[in-house]
Amino acid sequence: MGTLKKYTARISYRGLNMTQCIGFIGIGIMGQAMAANILKAGHPLTVYNRSSEKTETLCEAGALFACKPSLVADASDIIILMLTGQEAVDEVLYGDEGLLAGECEGKVLINMSTVPAHCSREWAEKLAEHGLTLIDAPVSGSKAPAELGTLVILAGGPEEVVRNQEPLLLSMGKKVIYCGPVGSGSSMKLAINLLLGIMMEGMAEALHLAESSGLATETLIDAVASGPLACTLFQLKEEMFKTGSYPAQFPFKHMAKDMQFVVAAAEKNGALLPLGSELAKLFSPAADASLMDQDFAAVKTLLEKNRDS
């Protein structure tokens, strides 16, 4: 395990620090930065990731590594999940040596993964049987805001529990928006990501039209940035559009997954989403496999490929 300080038995931080002991599961693009900010805020932190090497930087900074999710439950007062979706959460909760095999009574689970609202509500009911209270708290923001601690956190759950956890949540973000009962945070995240996808695809189309008309990419970006359409999102993607290289801040595959959740939620709730329905055909799990690990701004390459085909 190299530099990892590892849990091999059930132990707890209790009594060592007046600060809440935090467990964090899911050390990916976002989770790495979010967990680092929790450490900077002074919380004792225990981390778990299926690929343990991704936790090494955090462990060098003072986190402890748990070799299975149940040990995260044992060591923590509050447990945070930042995973890829429903299947990953189910595995962490219910799998062999999952969280529910550990000590859960009286603890809070904050799921910051993007999932359908019905999953959050179902988990809340099942977890309550084990003494766990669920907050669904996905985030608005990608890699850079996660690193800077400027995420917007969209929280659903018992309001008093959410308010009690605001100091912890604000170690990762600049604002906590209370959205309502369990499932409300998940619903809000899908609405936000629908708008995010529409904005990004719209910018890609504008660039595609400008370039096909003989205008320079830089000139279109300058025109957008100089007027009322200027926004942080386009600023974050500016270099990508100029170079045609799309290193992942928010991977295409995650937007593709989320857009299928959006369409399903619209069908379930009777919402009409003409743009969203078309967008889900572009941001699709069936899209070119080479796009999946690129940033979702790479949707522009789909327009270019369709023009050339």
C-alpha positions as semicolon CSV with decimal commas, in nm:
position;residue;x (nm);y (nm);z (nm)
1;M;0,000;0,000;0,000
2;G;0,298;0,234;-0,011
3;T;0,234;0,546;0,195
4;L;-0,124;0,452;0,286
5;K;-0,208;0,439;0,654
6;K;-0,453;0,152;0,653
7;Y;-0,745;0,036;0,866
8;T;-0,748;-0,341;0,904
9;A;-0,984;-0,358;1,203
10;R;-1,282;-0,168;1,329
11;I;-1,157;0,139;1,512
12;S;-1,292;0,486;1,576
13;Y;-1,160;0,838;1,612
14;R;-1,413;0,922;1,884
15;G;-1,263;1,107;2,177
16;L;-0,957;1,218;1,982
17;N;-1,099;1,539;1,842
18;M;-1,394;1,769;1,903
19;T;-1,440;1,787;1,524
20;Q;-1,672;1,548;1,343
21;C;-1,500;1,244;1,199
22;I;-1,570;1,223;0,828
23;G;-1,564;0,927;0,592
24;F;-1,533;0,984;0,219
25;I;-1,597;0,719;-0,045
26;G;-1,525;0,786;-0,412
27;I;-1,190;0,951;-0,485
28;G;-1,234;1,049;-0,849
29;I;-1,199;1,379;-1,035
30;M;-1,437;1,554;-0,797
31;G;-1,395;1,345;-0,485
32;Q;-1,020;1,396;-0,469
33;A;-1,056;1,773;-0,446
34;M;-1,360;1,767;-0,218
35;A;-1,195;1,531;0,030
36;A;-0,879;1,744;0,029
37;N;-1,084;2,048;0,127
38;I;-1,242;1,856;0,415
39;L;-0,893;1,776;0,540
40;K;-0,792;2,142;0,511
41;A;-1,092;2,232;0,727
42;G;-0,943;2,020;1,006
43;H;-1,170;1,717;1,005
44;P;-1,024;1,373;1,076
45;L;-1,084;1,191;0,748
46;T;-1,108;0,825;0,650
47;V;-1,118;0,745;0,279
48;Y;-1,208;0,447;0,065
49;N;-1,180;0,397;-0,309
50;R;-1,201;0,078;-0,507
51;S;-0,866;0,171;-0,667
52;S;-0,668;0,238;-0,351
53;E;-0,381;0,418;-0,528
54;K;-0,610;0,716;-0,587
55;T;-0,615;0,778;-0,212
56;E;-0,238;0,809;-0,171
57;T;-0,222;1,189;-0,202
58;L;-0,493;1,228;0,061
59;C;-0,322;0,983;0,294
60;E;0,005;1,173;0,259
61;A;-0,191;1,483;0,368
62;G;-0,323;1,309;0,680
63;A;-0,621;1,095;0,583
64;L;-0,649;0,731;0,682
65;F;-0,732;0,458;0,433
66;A;-1,004;0,201;0,495
67;C;-0,978;-0,121;0,297
68;K;-1,356;-0,167;0,285
69;P;-1,665;0,054;0,319
70;S;-1,778;-0,105;0,648
71;L;-1,465;0,031;0,816
72;V;-1,547;0,381;0,691
73;A;-1,880;0,349;0,873
74;D;-1,704;0,232;1,188
75;A;-1,459;0,524;1,189
76;S;-1,692;0,807;1,092
77;D;-1,974;1,023;1,228
78;I;-2,062;1,153;0,881
79;I;-2,011;0,951;0,562
80;I;-1,993;1,116;0,220
81;L;-2,036;0,935;-0,112
82;M;-1,916;1,081;-0,443
83;L;-1,970;0,795;-0,687
84;T;-2,059;0,748;-1,053
85;G;-2,422;0,653;-1,010
86;Q;-2,690;0,426;-0,867
87;E;-2,506;0,097;-0,922
88;A;-2,191;0,221;-0,751
89;V;-2,389;0,351;-0,453
90;D;-2,578;0,023;-0,423
91;E;-2,251;-0,169;-0,421
92;V;-2,100;0,051;-0,150
93;L;-2,414;0,026;0,064
94;Y;-2,515;-0,336;0,019
95;G;-2,211;-0,520;-0,117
96;D;-1,990;-0,757;0,079
97;E;-1,845;-0,551;0,365
98;G;-2,052;-0,254;0,248
99;L;-2,136;0,040;0,471
100;L;-2,435;-0,133;0,624
101;A;-2,206;-0,407;0,755
102;G;-2,043;-0,141;0,974
103;E;-2,162;0,071;1,266
104;C;-2,433;0,301;1,129
105;E;-2,666;0,385;1,416
106;G;-2,717;0,759;1,465
107;K;-2,494;0,861;1,174
108;V;-2,555;1,076;0,866
109;L;-2,489;0,967;0,508
110;I;-2,445;1,247;0,255
111;N;-2,477;1,118;-0,100
112;M;-2,325;1,375;-0,336
113;S;-2,347;1,146;-0,639
114;T;-2,588;1,236;-0,920
115;V;-2,876;0,986;-0,919
116;P;-3,251;0,987;-0,992
117;A;-3,466;1,129;-0,713
118;H;-3,652;0,802;-0,661
119;C;-3,321;0,633;-0,571
120;S;-3,257;0,889;-0,297
121;R;-3,604;0,838;-0,152
122;E;-3,574;0,458;-0,160
123;W;-3,230;0,466;0,002
124;A;-3,353;0,701;0,273
125;E;-3,623;0,452;0,375
126;K;-3,387;0,153;0,377
127;L;-3,107;0,336;0,557
128;A;-3,342;0,459;0,828
129;E;-3,390;0,092;0,925
130;H;-3,018;0,088;1,011
131;G;-3,026;0,418;1,202
132;L;-2,874;0,621;0,917
133;T;-3,015;0,956;0,804
134;L;-2,971;1,036;0,435
135;I;-2,902;1,375;0,281
136;D;-2,891;1,386;-0,098
137;A;-2,654;1,670;-0,183
138;P;-2,521;1,665;-0,539
139;V;-2,314;1,962;-0,651
140;S;-2,320;2,222;-0,925
141;G;-1,965;2,267;-1,051
142;S;-1,682;2,067;-1,198
143;K;-1,313;2,002;-1,128
144;A;-1,190;2,362;-1,090
145;P;-1,467;2,472;-0,847
146;A;-1,415;2,148;-0,654
147;E;-1,046;2,232;-0,613
148;L;-1,124;2,591;-0,513
149;G;-1,400;2,490;-0,273
150;T;-1,657;2,698;-0,464
151;L;-1,911;2,430;-0,550
152;V;-2,283;2,500;-0,507
153;I;-2,434;2,221;-0,300
154;L;-2,795;2,122;-0,369
155;A;-2,924;1,954;-0,056
156;G;-3,236;1,753;0,015
157;G;-3,335;1,583;0,339
158;P;-3,457;1,672;0,688
159;E;-3,396;2,047;0,706
160;E;-3,254;2,044;1,059
161;V;-3,003;1,774;0,964
162;V;-2,899;1,966;0,651
163;R;-2,854;2,289;0,849
164;N;-2,645;2,106;1,109
165;Q;-2,412;1,985;0,834
166;E;-2,374;2,320;0,659
167;P;-2,027;2,389;0,811
168;L;-1,902;2,059;0,670
169;L;-2,069;2,116;0,333
170;L;-1,924;2,466;0,316
171;S;-1,574;2,323;0,347
172;M;-1,637;2,194;-0,006
173;G;-1,854;2,471;-0,150
174;K;-1,944;2,836;-0,139
175;K;-2,318;2,792;-0,086
176;V;-2,564;2,530;0,034
177;I;-2,910;2,553;-0,122
178;Y;-3,176;2,365;0,072
179;C;-3,408;2,219;-0,190
180;G;-3,663;2,031;0,023
181;P;-3,722;1,673;0,142
182;V;-3,503;1,377;0,047
183;G;-3,487;1,350;-0,332
184;S;-3,515;1,726;-0,385
185;G;-3,139;1,771;-0,417
186;S;-3,128;1,499;-0,682
187;S;-3,418;1,659;-0,873
188;M;-3,249;1,999;-0,860
189;K;-2,922;1,856;-0,991
190;L;-3,096;1,709;-1,296
191;A;-3,264;2,042;-1,371
192;I;-2,928;2,221;-1,339
193;N;-2,751;1,968;-1,561
194;L;-3,024;2,000;-1,825
195;L;-2,951;2,373;-1,843
196;L;-2,576;2,304;-1,837
197;G;-2,604;2,068;-2,132
198;I;-2,823;2,309;-2,329
199;M;-2,579;2,595;-2,272
200;M;-2,277;2,391;-2,372
201;E;-2,438;2,247;-2,684
202;G;-2,561;2,596;-2,777
203;M;-2,210;2,736;-2,748
204;A;-2,078;2,447;-2,958
205;E;-2,337;2,521;-3,229
206;A;-2,257;2,892;-3,224
207;L;-1,888;2,816;-3,267
208;H;-1,962;2,564;-3,540
209;L;-2,172;2,815;-3,733
210;A;-1,915;3,092;-3,689
211;E;-1,625;2,874;-3,802
212;S;-1,817;2,740;-4,101
213;S;-1,885;3,104;-4,198
214;G;-1,514;3,182;-4,200
215;L;-1,498;3,351;-3,859
216;A;-1,213;3,282;-3,619
217;T;-1,291;3,078;-3,308
218;E;-1,118;3,339;-3,092
219;T;-1,336;3,615;-3,237
220;L;-1,661;3,438;-3,152
221;I;-1,536;3,364;-2,799
222;D;-1,438;3,730;-2,757
223;A;-1,782;3,845;-2,877
224;V;-1,958;3,616;-2,629
225;A;-1,729;3,714;-2,341
226;S;-1,777;4,086;-2,406
227;G;-2,156;4,094;-2,383
228;P;-2,451;3,973;-2,175
229;L;-2,385;3,608;-2,273
230;A;-2,057;3,602;-2,081
231;C;-2,048;3,336;-1,808
232;T;-1,802;3,133;-1,605
233;L;-1,895;2,813;-1,789
234;F;-1,774;2,944;-2,124
235;Q;-1,462;3,090;-1,964
236;L;-1,374;2,748;-1,821
237;K;-1,403;2,590;-2,166
238;E;-1,239;2,869;-2,366
239;E;-0,900;2,700;-2,405
240;M;-1,065;2,373;-2,503
241;F;-1,256;2,536;-2,787
242;K;-0,947;2,721;-2,906
243;T;-0,725;2,413;-2,911
244;G;-0,975;2,139;-2,991
245;S;-0,842;1,941;-2,693
246;Y;-1,091;1,846;-2,420
247;P;-0,927;1,723;-2,096
248;A;-1,206;1,618;-1,863
249;Q;-1,334;1,861;-1,605
250;F;-1,682;1,707;-1,629
251;P;-1,656;1,392;-1,843
252;F;-1,882;1,344;-2,144
253;K;-1,984;1,001;-2,009
254;H;-2,121;1,160;-1,691
255;M;-2,328;1,414;-1,883
256;A;-2,453;1,131;-2,108
257;K;-2,562;0,936;-1,799
258;D;-2,727;1,240;-1,644
259;M;-2,919;1,329;-1,961
260;Q;-3,079;0,984;-1,960
261;F;-3,185;1,053;-1,599
262;V;-3,329;1,387;-1,714
263;V;-3,539;1,229;-1,987
264;A;-3,663;0,957;-1,751
265;A;-3,759;1,217;-1,488
266;A;-3,946;1,421;-1,751
267;E;-4,142;1,114;-1,862
268;K;-4,223;1,020;-1,502
269;N;-4,335;1,372;-1,408
270;G;-4,512;1,463;-1,733
271;A;-4,270;1,743;-1,819
272;L;-4,226;1,848;-2,183
273;L;-3,856;1,883;-2,272
274;P;-3,822;1,928;-2,650
275;L;-3,462;2,049;-2,625
276;G;-3,373;1,804;-2,353
277;S;-3,501;1,510;-2,557
278;E;-3,284;1,609;-2,853
279;L;-2,989;1,681;-2,628
280;A;-3,004;1,329;-2,485
281;K;-2,945;1,197;-2,838
282;L;-2,615;1,387;-2,855
283;F;-2,510;1,329;-2,494
284;S;-2,574;0,957;-2,519
285;P;-2,403;0,652;-2,368
286;A;-2,411;0,517;-2,725
287;A;-2,201;0,807;-2,860
288;D;-1,850;0,759;-2,998
289;A;-1,650;0,574;-2,732
290;S;-1,355;0,809;-2,786
291;L;-1,562;1,094;-2,641
292;M;-1,653;0,931;-2,313
293;D;-1,345;1,029;-2,112
294;Q;-1,316;1,373;-2,269
295;D;-1,486;1,682;-2,129
296;F;-1,850;1,722;-2,220
297;A;-1,753;2,032;-2,421
298;A;-1,633;1,779;-2,679
299;V;-1,994;1,769;-2,799
300;K;-1,864;2,021;-3,054
301;T;-1,671;1,742;-3,225
302;L;-1,999;1,562;-3,295
303;L;-2,116;1,859;-3,497
304;E;-1,789;1,866;-3,688
305;K;-1,799;1,492;-3,760
306;N;-2,158;1,508;-3,881
307;R;-2,066;1,793;-4,115
308;D;-1,778;1,596;-4,262
309;S;-1,968;1,267;-4,298
